[in-house]
Amino acid sequence: MEKDRKEIVAELKEYYRSEGIIVGKEFNCKHKNECNQKCNDLAQGMQCHVGTKYGESKIKTLVVSLDCGAGGVENIEERTKTVEIGGNNPHMRVTTKSISNLLYGNDSKANKECLQYYAMTNACKCCYNKSSDQLPDFFYEQCIPYKIKEIEIIDPNVIYFQGKRSLYGLSFIDIDNQTTDIFEYLKLVSIGNRKTYAIKCIHPSARGKHAARKNKFYNEILPEINNYLRDRFK
């Protein structure tokens, strides 16, 4: 039996409480001391966004992003409110367009209504307090079990992984008998006893030498992937 949003949020809150993934001074995850030794100026305890209409669409979508950066930490209610307002930074503009395209098709624009229907978590629960730079690999590796448990609780049927570090600790499987270009990026991911559609996305904020590849992915390849997925959930 599928869980509704209320049950998912309650389960996440209890998990965060049990693991000490709490915003601010009460943060007390089991890796806290090790991470503080690597960096003594961390913002700690980012929880996830669960859209206020999550589960009301056939396609239950989760975005796994990197760390939030620049001191970003919020509890579920705060994070959900922030996301649903709709950020205007490059990351959120591209994410909104991607989810909107998946839910509403190729004729849709970046419809902010889509932000109510998806969930979003950060692969790392901490970030630099003042810098927007990404934390090193060490921090993402510490958070692998938390990310996996969040995915299990949120129970999506499509996951967008944004950036290399979001993939750490997971096992991906090729989709059988598929040879077109989209299947370089579209896989299945094994989480517990479930296999879920997974898109290995180029990070939406990629720039410099990666900009051309990012633009091709989001303008040409991802819409094809979204078309494929929409057909599977008709």
N, C-alpha and C positions, 0 to 999 in steps of 0.2 A: 504493500500500500504506500502510495507516494505521500510525502510530508507536505503540508502547506507552509506558507511563509512564516506564520506564527511559530510553528513547531521548529522550523529551521533556525530561526533567530534565538529561540529559547535554548536549543541545543548548542549553538555557537557560544552563547553567553556563558553557559555552564562549562564548556570546554575552556574558554578563555580564563574563567575564574580558576579552574582546577590547575591550569598551567601557568598562571601568573602573568598572562598576556593582557595586562591592564594598563590603561593610559597613565603616564606620569609617574608620580612618586611611588605608587603601589605596584608598579611593574616589578615582577620577581620571577621571570622565567629561569629555568635551571641552568641556562648558559649565561646569565647576566654577568657574573664575575669575569668569565673568560672574555666576553665581548668588551666589557669595560676596560680590560687590560689592553685590548687592541686600540680602543678609542675611548677617551674619557669625556667626550662631548656628543653623546647620542640622544636623539629623540626616540623614546621607546614605547612600544605598545600599540602599534597600529592594528585595528580590527578591520573587518571587511564591510563593504557595501552590499546590502541585499535589497534590491529594488522593491518598492512598495507594492508592485504587482507581480513580483517574481513567482513563477509557477502558473500564471494565468495564460501563458503562451505555450503552444506545443513544443517550441524550441526553448529549452531552459539553458540559457547561455551564461557561462562564467568567463570572465577575463582574469588571467593571472598576470599581473604586471610586476615590475621590479620594486625597489623600495620607493617610498613616496618622495623623499628628498626635502631639503630645506625645512626640517623640523616638523614634517607632517605626521601627526598622530591624532587619531580620533577613535571613539567607541563606535559601535554599529550605528546607533541613531545619528550621531554627528556625521559619520562618514556617508551615510545614505543621504542625508540632507544636502551635504556638500556636493555629492555626485549628481543628484537629481536637479540641482540648480543649473548644472551644465557649465563646466569650465571652458574658458576660451584659450587655453594653452594648446600648443600643437598636439600633445598627447591626447587630450580629451576631445579635441575636434576630430581627429582621425578615428578614435575609438567610437565616438557617437555616430559618425558616418558609417563605420563598419557594421555596428549592431543594427542601425536603421536599415541598411541594405539587406542584411540577413533576414530581418523580420518583415520588411515591407516590400522588398524587391528592387529591381534596378531603376525604377522610375522615381524612387523616393529620394528626397534630400536628407540632410542630417537632421532628422526629426528627434527633438529632445524627449519626446514622449517615450522613446525606446529605452531611456535610462531607467525607467520604472520597472522594466521587464527583465533586467539582467542583474547578475551579481559580479562583484569585482573584489579581488583580494591582492595583497602585495606578497610577493614571494619572500620578502624579508620584512620582519615586524618592526625593525628599527631603521633609522636613517641618520645621516649627519644632521646635527642640530641647526646649522646655519648654511651649509653648502648644499647645492643641488646635485653635486657629483654623486655617482653611485658608490655604495659601499663595496669593498673587495669581496672576492669569492668566499672567504672564510665565513662571513656573516650569512650569506645565502645558504651555505652548507649546514650551518647550525639550525636554520629554520626549516629545513626540508620536512621533518615530521609534522610540523604545524601546518604547512601548506597542504600536505597530503590529507591530513585529517579534515581540514576545511573543505577540500574537494569532496571527501566522502559525505560530510554533513550536508553540504549545499546540493549535492546529487545532480549535477548538470548533465545534459546529453550532448552539449557542444562546449568545448573549451578553447578559447583563444589564449595562447601563450605568447606574451610580448617580450621578446628579447631572450638571448641565450641563457642568462642566469635563471630565468623562470622555469627552465627545463630540468634543472638539477634534481637528481634523485628519482627520476621517473623513467619508465620503460615504454618505448614507443614501438608500434607494430605497423608494418606496411599493410595497405588495403589490397586484398587479393585481386589479381587480374586487372590491375589498373596501370596504365602506362602514360597517360597524358601529363603535361607539365604540372598540373595542380597537385598531383600526388607526391611531388617533392616536398610539399608543405602540409598536405592533409594526411593525417595518420590516425591510428587508434592509440589511445593511451590506456595502459592497464592500471587500474586503481582498485585494490582489493580483488574482489571476484568479478568486477565489471570492466568492460571495455567501452570507452567513450570516444566520440569523434574529437580529434585534437588538431588545431591549426598552429603550426610553428610560424608565428608572425615575425617579420622584421619589426624592430621597435618603432612605434609611430614617431618618435622624436629623432630618429637617425638623421644625420646631416653630413656635410662634407663629402668624402668619397663614397659614402653609403647612400647618399640622397637619391641618386638615379635608380638604384636597385629598390629602395623603399617606394619610390613613386610608381615604378612598374608593378610592384607587388600590390599596392593598395588600389591602383587605378585599373589594373588588368587582371591580375591573378586572383585576388581575394573575391571580387564579384563573381568569378566563375566558381570558386569554392562555395560561396554562399548559395548560388543557384543549385549546385549539386546537393547541398544540405537541405535546402527548402524542399526539394523533390522528395527527400527521404522522410520528411516529417509531415507530408500532406495528409 
